[in-house]
Structures are given as structure tokens and as C-alpha cells.
């Protein structure tokens, strides 16, 4: 049995990932089972470097605010701002504090320096402007969309003025009220103003689409694509706020599903530009239906990866990451008989596993996944081996390095 396992293992290199695929995917997804561990991001960074140099990938998308990420992209492509500034305001979820993320941004800027625009690397957040405690105001995205359209289309075609948007949006604190996540009555998502904003956002996006030939000529394709991002974000946020105000039992399932739909829409837009590596939690990238418990209740939804895979077919590939230990989080040596336990017994510190070959070799012999000793870590479910193109295994995750200069 051990020989069969070893036959499925290779060193972690881009060539090993590509060797498990029939074709180079337009969207290559690398998952992680937990957030905040630089050792996992170091693996991502090295794979991205190799994918850039060997396979022609030019975009990296991470599970961070798509609007905030525009500042990081401006820095890596043209040097706008400073590294300190973009690490502070260009990431959500605290990801700007990661030394590995800082090293990534520094490397991307150095790589782009002096290169022509078509050869430059691009950075993108693909998450919505969402945090665990709530969603952002739609102000930034809505007003940016209106500001893009106003100088380039006839005034009679615009469904509203900037002043009207400002009046309907009101105080941003109405939208970002943290208590709304647990108390729907505190949400403004179903107010009369929010309903009018949803209609206007839909009309602005329709106008953007209808005027596509003119707008690309009058501005540029990149400016038009950015306006599309504003439109997706504005309509997505307003939809999210609407369901935040819902009182039905399906409220949370709607919210987690809408978040991943926003993610998927952003990813599908990115791959129109070229081959993209996306890095996020395994649960956002897997092909199967995702699930978790929240407030003691089970939730199920279709992840961004499952939606993207349905659209892209073989042009989507997913490599999950599994791990052995995170001792500083209380995640100790996996027990024998589990998937992680069998891989942990191998000598490799980091390796790529042929997940489908491994699943066939071990069919019916694996124990159930271990229970997580830490709420932030999700063990890999071996039932998903057949729906995964490969598995990256990291034997031991040491404590992070902290922020570097």
C-alpha cells in the first residue's frame, strides 16, 4: 500500500501540477485549508513564480476585497503609491499583515519594472467588499460606475444624477452596521432607498453593457473592464444587503451563496484577460457543494469554484491543500488511517499528490477525516479526491514569520 501512495507523489513544482492536467487551464485554483499561515502562502508564491516563468500565467487573484485590490494592482503594474500603503489599504481580512503577501507584492512589482504592459503581472482581489461582521456600503462602486458613464453617454440616457445616488445612499454607517449580521432588523437592505438603488444600479449596468462599443472606443478596454467590476460590485452588494435584512430560515444560506457568486463573477471576468492563478480557502474553490455550520445550523451552497467549473469545464482546475500539523494552533500529528496520517508518514515535507490516483489506490480504506482541533482549520475530506485535480500536502506548518520589511 505504501508503494502505491509513493507512486502518486511528486515534488511541488508547477510542472508537477501541469503534468496531472490534460491542458493548461485558464483558471488554475490552489486552495488552502486555513487562513493566516505564511508557510502555505510561501508555497503559493513559489508556484506562481514558476507558473509565470514556465506557463505564461500573468494574473494572481486572492480571497480579498476586489475594490481594495485595485490599489495593489496599480502598485505592481505602475508603481503607484508605496509598498507600505498598499499593504495597509489594499487587502481585506487582515491579509495585508502577512509577510508572505508582502513578499509577493514586492516580487510582482520588481518583475514588472521596465516591462511593456502586455507582459506585466496583474494582481486582483476576487472577494466582494465583505467581512465577517458585514458588508460595505455600495457607495464607492456605484458612484465610480456613474462617474465612468456620465462623461461618455448622453445625459438623457443616465437613469439618475450623482446627487440622487448620494441622497439615496445616505450615511455609510447605515450600510456597515455590524449588528445587522445577527439582527436583520438593523439592516437597511430592504428600505425604500435601497430598493430604488437596486433599480438604478441595474439600469446603470444595463447602460454600460448597451454602450459597450462606444465606451471601449471612447475610453479603453481596460477602463471599460474596470467599470464592469464596479457594476458587479454595486449590484452584488445591494443584493447582499437585501438578504441581510431577510428574516427567513434561508437567510444565511443566501448570504454565503451570494458571496461566492460575487467571487465567481469576478473570476470569470479575470480569465477573459488571460490565464489566472486563484488562491483561496478550499471551500471556495472545490467543485462539490460546500458546507459548514454557522450558529449551530448546517449551511450548504455552491462555491465560486463550482460555479466557475460549470462555466469553464476543462479550463478550470482545482488543487486542494491538505496539511499534517499546525502545532501552534493545537493541530497535532494526524492519526494513522486518515488521509493526512498516511501522507504524513511519507518523508516529503511538501509534495504534490495525484488525488484521483490516490483515491483509486485507497478506495474504501481511509478513515473518516479527523476532527478539527481549531475552528479555523478544515481537514480535507477524502470523499472529494475524485473531484480534485491534485492535492498539495504540507507536512508541518510552522508559526508565521510576522510582517517583514
N, C-alpha and C positions, 0 to 999 in steps of 0.2 A: 504493500500500500504506500509506503514512504517513497518508493521509486516512482510510482505514478504521480505523486504530488510534485516531486522534484522535476519531473518532465514538463510540468506546466509553468515553471518559474523561470524568469529571466531578470537581468539587471534592469533597473529603472532608467530607461532611455527612450527618447521619442521613437527611435527605430523599433523598439520592442512593442510600443503601443500600436504603431502603424502596421507592424507585422501581424497583428491579430485582426486587422480590418481588410475588407475586400477592396476598399477605395479610400482615398483621403476625404474625410468628411468636411463639409462646410462648417459644421458646428461640432467641435470636439469638447465634450463635457468631462471635467475632472471634479469629482465630489470629495467631500471630507465629512467625517462622522461627528465632528465637533468644531466649534469656532475658537479662535483666540490662541492657537498653538503655532508658534513660528516654525517649528520643525516641519509641520505639514505644508506651510507656505513656502518654505525653502525648497521642498520637492516640487511644488508648483512652479516656482521661479525658474528652477533649472530646466524643467520640461518646457516651459515657454521659450527660454533662450534657444533650446535645441529645435523646437518647432519653428521658430523664426528663421534660424540659420539653415535648417535642413529641409523644411517642408513649406516654407513660404507663408506661414501664418503672420498676420500683421495686427490683429486686434486681440486684446485681452479684456474680458468682461468679468467683473466680480460682483458678489452679492452685496452691493452698496447702492446708495441713493443715486439714481440716474441723473438728477439735476445737479447734485453736488459734484458728481464725477466729471462734469464738463470743465471744472477748474483744473482737475488733474490732466485731462486730455489737452487743454490749452498749454499747460506747462510742458508736458512731454513732447508735444509737437512743435511748439514755437518758443518755449522758454518764458511764457507769460507768468508773472508772479515769481515766488521763490519756493524752494522745496519746503521750508517750514510752513509757509502759508497754505500750500495745497494739502499738506498732511493734516493741518488743523481743520480746514473747512471743506476739503474735497472728498471726505469719507463719512459714512454714517456708521452706526452701531459700534463706535469706538475703534474701528479698524485703522484709523489714522495713527493710532498709538503703537502699532506693530512695527518692530524693527525690520521684519521681512518685507512688509509692504513699502516701507521707506526705501529699502534697498532696491526693490523692484522699480519704483518710480524714478529713482536716481539712475538706474541702469537704462531704462527706456529713454530718458532724456539724453544720456550720453550717446546711446545708439543713434538717435535721430539727428544729433548735432551735425549739420553740414549735408544731410541727405535731402534729395528732392522730395517733394510732398508725396508722390505715389509710393515711395519706398519707406515712409515713416511708419513707426508703430503707433497704434491708437489705443487709448485706454477708455473703458466705459464702465460705469455702474449700470447694472441692469435691473436693480430692485426699484420699486416705487419710493417716493419720499415718505417712508413709513418706519415707525419704530414700534417696539412692543407696547408702548403706552399710548399710541395713537397715530394719526395721520397728519401730514402737513396741510396748511391752507392751500387751496388751488390758486392763490393769487399769482405767484411767480410764473407758473406755467400759462395760465390764462392770459395775463397781461402781456407776456412775451409773445404769445401767438397773435394777439390783437396788434401788437406793435410791429410784428413782421408783415401782417396783411395790410394794415392801414395805408402805408405809402404806395402800395403797388396795385390796389384794386379800386374800382370806383366806389366812392363814398356810399352811394345808394345800395351797393351790394352788401355792405357791412351790416350785420344784424343789430349792432349796438355801438355805442361810443365807449371810449375808455372810461369816461366819467360814470357811465351806467354800471360798468363792471365794478368799479371802485365802490360805488354806493351799495351794490348788492353783496359784495364781499364783506363789507363792514370791517370790524375789528378782527384781526387774525386770531386773537385769543379764543374767539367763538369756535374756530375750527380745530384748534390744537388743545382743547380742554382735556387733560389727562383722564378725568373721571368718566368721560364718555365711553371709554373702552369697557368699563364694567357697568355703567348705568346709561342705557340708551336714551333716557330722558334728558341727559346732559348734552346730547349730540345735536348739532344744528343741521344735520344732513337731510332732514325732511321738512325744513322750514320752507316757507313760500319763496324766500330769496334763493335758497339752494335749488329748489325746483326750477326757477327761472334761469339760474346759472347753468344748470344741466342742459336746458334747451338751447341757450346761447352758445355753450361750448360745442354742442353737436352741430349747430349751424356754422360756427367758425371752422370746424374741422371739415365740414362738407364744402365750404367755400374754398378752403385750402386745396382740397382734392380736385374740385371742379376747375380751379385756376392753375393746375399743375404746369401745363405747357408754358403759359405766360410767366409764372413765378420763377421757374427754373431759368428761363432766359433773362428775366429782369434782375435776378439776384445771382444765385448759383445753385447747383445741385446740392452742395453741402449745406447752404443756408436753408434750402427747402427741406432737406432731411432733418435739420435741427428743429424746424417749425413742426414737422411731423411728430418729433419727440415731445414738443410742448403740447401738441394736441392730444397725444396718447396719455400723457401725464395728467392733463387737466380733466379729461373725461374719466380716466381711471380713478383719480382722487375723488371726484364728485360722486361716482358710483360707490366707492368705498365708504364715503361719509354717509350716503343714503342708507347703506346696510348697517352702518354703525348705530343708526337710530332705530333699527328694527328690534322688535320685541318677540319675534317668533323663535321656536326651538332651533331653527336652522341658521340663526344669526351668525355664529362663529364659523360654521362650515362655509357660509357665503363669503365671509371676510378672508379666510385663509385661501379659498379658491380664487377670489378676485385678486389677491396679492400675486399669486402665481400666474394668473392670466396676464397681469401687467408685465411680469418678468418675461413671459413667453413672447409677448408682442414686441418687447424691446430686443430680445434675442433674434427674432425673425427679421427685424429691421437691420440689425447689425450684420447678419450673414449676407444680406443683399450687397454689402460693401466688399466682402471677401471672407476667406477662411478665418474663423474665430475660435479661440480657446475660452471657455467659460469655466469659472471656478466658483463653487458654492457648496452648500450643505448637500449631502447625498439625497436627502428627502426632496429637495427642489429640482433634482436633475434626473432621478430614476424614471424608468419607463412605466413602472407599475404605479397603481394608485397609492398615494401617500396617506399615512395615518399617524395620529398622535392622540394623546389625552390632554384635555385642557379643562380645568375646573372640574375634574372628576368625570368628564364626559368624553367618549371617543369621537374623534373627528376624522373624516376621510375626504380627500379632494384630489383632483388631477393636478399634478405638479407642472411646473414650467417645462421640465424635460419631457414629460409625457406628451404635452401639447406640441412642443417643438418636434418631437419624434414623429407624431402623427402627420405633421405638415411636411417634414423633410425626408422621411423614410430612411434609406441607407446613408443619406447625407448627415445624419445625426449619429454620434457615437458617444457612449457613456462608460467611463471608467470610475467605479466607486473606489473610495479609500477605506480600508479597514486597518485596525491597529491592535497591538498587543497590550501595552501598558501606558497609562498616564499617571504615574505614581503620585505626583504632587496633587492630583485630583482624586486620589483614592481608587483609581482603576488599576488593579494589580494583575499579576500573571493570569492569563485565561486558563480555564480548566481544560484538561485533555478531553478530546472527543468533540469539542466545539470547533467551528471553522477557524477562529482566531487561535485556538490552542494548537491545532495541527500546524498552522503556518508559523506559529511562534517557536515550534520545535526545530524549524529549519535554521541553518546558520546565517541566512541573509538578514542584514539589518533593514534593508529596503529592497523590495522586489516587485516586479510586475507578474501577475498570475493570469493564465488563460482561464478565465472564470467558467466558461462553458465546458472546457476540457476537464477542469477540476470537478465541476458539478457532475459530469458523467462518470468520472472515476470514483467519486464518493457517494453516488446516489444511494439514499436510504441509510447511510451510516453515520451521518452527522447528528450530534446532539443539538437540542434547541439553543438559540442564541443565549449568551449569558445575560443576566440582569445587569442593568447599568448601575454602577456604584455612585455615579454622579449624574445629575439631571441633565447636564449639558452634553452628554455623550450618548450616541445612539449606536449600539452594536450592529454590525452588518447581519442581515437576515439571509442565511444560505438559500432560502427558497427563491431569492432573487438572482442567483448565479446565472440562470439561463437567460435572464433579461438584461444582463450586464455584459458589455463587450470585453471587459477585463477588470482586474482588481489590482490596485496598488496597495501593498501591505507595508506598513511601517511598524517595526518591531517594538521599539521603545520611544516614547515622546518625552524628551527632557523638558524641564521648566524653561520657559521662554527667556530670551536674552534681554528683553526690555527694549526701550527706544534707543536707537543708535544715532550717531551724528551723520 
